[in-house]
Amino acid sequence: MSVDSAVVRRIAHLSRIAVDENEVERLRGELNAILSFVEALGDVNVDGVEPIASVLPMQMKKRADVVTDGAIADDILANAPAREDHYFVVPKVVE
């Protein structure tokens, strides 16, 4: 894949980055170098390589996936200026 000057301008526009016209060619070269490096990574043989989340051999801490209210709803709502049951009451902002 190759990036041309129009693509550099489009990326700058979408990123909301001001790019001077004299910087476009330099950025085009940098983006093309990055993309060629990423394409080269596709040629790396990773057969038999296990994906890892850490370089250290450790197990991720897991907890049961259960829905709770945290058992502290009253503590959380104690400083609320207005509440109803276990909910914050806020002024209406959409009409």
N, C-alpha and C positions, 0 to 999 in steps of 0.2 A: 504494500500500500504506500502511496506517495501523497504528500500534502502539497498543494499549490498555494499561491498567495491568496486566492479567494477563500480557501478553507481556513487559512490563518486569520483572515479578517473576520470570518464568520464565527470562529471559535472565540476570538477576542470580543466580538459583539455579544455572544451568548454568555460569556463569562463576565460581562460588564467591566472589561479591562481596556483602558485607553492605550492603543498601540499606535505610535508614530509610523508614518509611511516608510521611513528609513530603517525601522526595526523589523519590518515584515519579512525580509529576506533572511535575516539572522534567525528569527523565530521559526521560519519554514525549515531551515537546516536543522535546528535543534529538534523540532517535532519529528522530522524524518529520521534522525538518528535514534530517537527514542523508539519510534515504531519499528525500525529495523532490528533494534535490540530485542524488543518483545517478540518479533517474528522469529528471531534466532532461538528464543527460549522454547518455541514449539518444536524445534529439532532435537531437543534433549531427550534421551531415552530414559523414561521413568518407569519402565516395566519392573514390577516387583518392589517398588518403593512405596512403603506405607505412608499415607498422609498423616501429618502430625500437627498438633496444636501447640506444642512446646518442645524445645530441644531437651528438656529434662524429662526423664521417665517418671511421670506422675499421673495419677488418676484425677479426673475432674471431680470436684465435690458436687454431689447430686442431692436433691431433696425431692420429696414427693410433690407432684404437681397437683395441688389441691387449692381450691378457691376458699379464701378466708377473708374476714374483715379486719384482720390484724389484731383483733381483740382489744383495740385501744381507741375505738370510735369516740367514746366519751372524752378521753384525753385530748384527742385531736379537735373536737368541737368545743372544748372548754373556752377557748379564746375567740370563737366566732361571734361577730356582732349580732348575727341573726341566724337561727337554725330552726329546722322543723324535723322532728324525729331524729334520724341520724344523717341529715343532709344540710349542707350550707344553703342559706337563702340569699340570693343575690338579686340586685335590681335588674329589671328587664332591659336589655340593650338592643334588641331587634324588634322592629315594629312591623 
